[in-house]
Amino acid sequence: YLPPTLRPYAHLARLDKPIGTFLLLHPCLWSTALATTVPSDIHSYALPDLKLCALFGIGSFVMRGAGCTINDMWDSQYDKNVE
């Protein structure tokens, strides 16, 4: 679904394997849900801050891509020896 010029970067960031992003995002969303204040009215309910959840989602997506990229850069000599 990406233009041909962006496909190598998407492969480098391993965008086709989203489990790493989910593993980074889960604790962030869980802590945001735990930090949600309880409303005083018993008939209402509280939602976590959606802006903060979106920020954590984008951050986990970017940090996972950066982590995959730096890992490939640092392990390039080691990967040559693996058969």
C-alpha positions in Angstrom: 0.0 0.0 0.0 3.0 2.3 0.1 4.7 4.0 -2.8 7.7 2.1 -4.2 10.1 4.7 -2.9 8.9 4.2 0.8 8.9 0.4 0.7 12.6 -0.1 1.7 12.1 2.1 4.7 9.0 0.3 5.7 10.8 -3.0 5.4 13.7 -1.7 7.5 11.3 -0.6 10.2 9.5 -3.9 9.9 6.1 -2.4 9.5 4.7 -5.7 8.3 5.2 -7.2 11.8 3.2 -5.1 14.2 3.7 -7.2 17.4 6.6 -5.0 18.6 4.4 -1.9 18.4 1.7 -3.6 20.4 4.1 -4.7 23.0 5.3 -1.1 23.5 1.8 0.3 23.3 0.1 -2.0 25.8 1.8 -0.8 29.0 1.3 2.8 27.9 -2.4 2.4 27.4 -2.7 0.3 30.6 -1.1 3.0 32.7 -3.2 5.7 31.0 -6.3 3.7 31.9 -5.2 3.3 35.5 -4.5 7.0 35.8 -8.0 7.9 34.7 -9.9 9.7 37.4 -13.2 8.2 38.6 -16.2 10.5 38.1 -18.2 11.6 41.1 -21.5 10.7 39.4 -22.3 7.0 39.7 -24.1 6.9 36.4 -21.3 8.2 34.3 -18.1 6.6 33.3 -14.6 8.0 32.5 -12.5 7.4 29.5 -8.7 7.7 29.3 -7.3 10.9 27.7 -7.6 10.1 24.0 -4.9 12.7 23.0 -2.5 11.0 25.3 -3.4 7.5 23.9 -2.8 8.8 20.4 0.5 10.3 21.4 1.5 7.0 23.0 0.4 5.1 19.8 2.5 7.3 17.6 5.4 7.2 19.9 5.4 3.4 20.2 5.2 3.1 16.4 8.1 5.5 15.9 10.3 4.1 18.6 9.8 0.5 17.4 10.9 1.5 13.9 13.9 3.3 15.3 14.8 0.3 17.5 14.6 -2.0 14.5 16.8 0.3 12.4 19.5 0.8 15.0 19.5 -2.9 15.8 20.2 -3.6 12.1 22.9 -1.0 12.0 24.7 -2.4 15.1 24.3 -6.0 14.2 25.5 -5.7 10.6 28.9 -7.3 11.3 27.3 -10.1 13.3 24.6 -10.8 10.7 27.3 -11.5 8.1 28.5 -14.5 10.1 25.0 -16.1 10.5 24.2 -18.7 8.0 
